[in-house]
Amino acid sequence: MPRRLNISSVKGRMPVRYRLHPLSRLPFLAISIAVAAWCLWVLFNRISSETPSFFRILPLVVLFIALDTAVRHLTNLNSVILAPECLWLRFILRPSIAIPYERIQGMEFRKSITYYVYLKYTDARGRDRLFKTNASFPKMLEIMYNIADLCPQIQMNDELAKLVQVMQRIKDSERSESV
């Protein structure tokens, strides 16, 4: 017997929150901050005028990579809330984005080195915006299915439209089997 598709519709039980577990970010954030602190310590306590230039530049490169990692963990998508009036995208250090469902224009699922979900929408000032996030966010298939379900006007690329149709057929067949 094939595995059941564990995707549920949020209609009738909103608001629904999908979020990245804090313990999944905390170790990487702690490691990147510890590496940055160690690099600063090396720069101020171990580097002297006789140190070769390679060993002067190396802590700076490692410091840049560690700080970049920390900033990425603090500014990436933290939670998605499907509320009755709008879709909320929340972050740790960035301001939250509220997108009314009627302003969502399109959604795409693309692969450039990794898989990404692109969400096209119009902001409150009437400007077209594009939001991009990794498809590795928890329950991303369920989020995409529910966005497509709540926004009948949404335009999707062919791959995503086929994926949503397959998920809809599976959900319909599961409902008919349970009746």
N, C-alpha and C positions, 0 to 999 in steps of 0.2 A: 504494500500500500504506500503511495507517495506521501511525503510529508505534507501536513496542512500548512497553508499559507497563513501566517499569524499577522494579518493586517486587519485592522478594524476601522470602521467609519466613525468619525467624530460627530456626525450630525446627531443632535439631540442630547449630547453630553458635553457640550462646550462650557467653559474653556478647558482645553487639553494642552498639557505642557510636555514637551520633549526636551531633555537637557543632557548635556555631557556630564557624567559623574565627576564631582570635584576631585576625587581621589585619582582619577585618570590623568588629570593635569598637574596635580600637586608635586609628584616626584620629579617630573621633567622640569618644572619651574624651579624647584629647589636645587636640582643639579646645575641648571644653567646659571642661577644666581651664585652658587658656590664656586663654579668655574670662573665666573666674572670676578668674584672677590679674590680668588687665588691669583688670577692674572694681574689684578691691581697690586696685590702684595708683592708679586715677583717684580713688577715694574718699578716699584718704589724701594724695595729692600734688596734685591739681588742683581739688578742691572747697574753696572758702573761704566765709567768712561772706557775701560779696557775690554768690555764685553763686545764680541763680534756683532756686526750689524744684523746678521740673521737672527741671533738670539735676542736682539732688541725689537725686531719686527714681529717675531713669532708670537709673543704674548699679546700684542695689539690685534693680530689676526684672530687669535683664539678669543680674545675679549669681544671683538666685533661679532663673531659667530654666537657666542654665549648670550650677549645682549639681544641680538636679533631673535634668537630662539625664545627668550623670555618675553619680548614684546609680542611676538606672534601668538604665544600661549595666552597672553592677556588681552589681545584684540581680536582673536578669532571668535566665531559664533559660539555662544555658550548655551542658549536655549531658544526654542521655537515654541511660541504659544499660539494655538489656533483658538481665537476668541470669537464670539458670535459676530462682532462688528468688524474685526480686522485680524490680520496676521502680524504677530509681534516677533521681531528678531532681536534678541538681547545678547549683549556682550558684557565683558567684565570692565574694560576701561573705555570703551566707545559708547556713545549715546545709542539708546535703543531705536529701532526703526519700526514704526507702525504703518502697515500697508493695508488700506481698506480693500476688500476682495474685488470690488468693481474696478479698482485701479490696476490690478495685476493684468498685464497684457500678454505675457508669454513665459514659458518655462522650457528650458533645454537641458538635456543630459549629454555632456560631451566628454571626450577623453583627449587630454593633451598629455602629459606624462602620467597623470592619475585622472580619475573620474571627477568631474565637477558638475554641479547643478547651477544653472544660470537662471535668475528670476528677473524678468523685465517688468518694470512698473513705472507709474507716473507719481511723482511726489506731490506734496501739498501745493507747491509753487507751479505745478504744471510741467516740470521738466522730466524728461524720460531718464530713468535710472536703470542700472544693471547691477544686480547683487550676485556675487559668485561665492560659492562655498564648496568645500570638499564633500563628495558623496559618501565619505566614511563617517559622517555624523550619525549617531545612533538612530535607528528606525527611519532612515531617509526614504526608503521605499514607501512606508506608511505615510510619511509627511507629503511626498509627491502625490500619492494617490488622493489624499484628502484635499490638497490644494486644487488638484484637477477636478475633484468632486464639488468643491465649494465655489469654484470659478468657472461657470459654463462658457464664458467668453474667452477663456485662455487659449492661446495658440501654443502648440507643442511641436517639437521636431518629430520626424517620423518614428525614430526609435522609442522615444518616450511615449508617443501616442499609442504605439503597439503594446508597450509595457503596461500602460494604464488599462488598455482594453483587455489584455490577458488577466490582469488583476481583477477587473470588474467581472469577467466571465467566471473566474474561480470563486469570487465572493458570491455571485448569483447561484452557482451550482452548489456551494456549501449551504446557502440558505434553503435551496429547494430540497437538499438531502435531509436537513434538520426538521423540515415540516412534515 
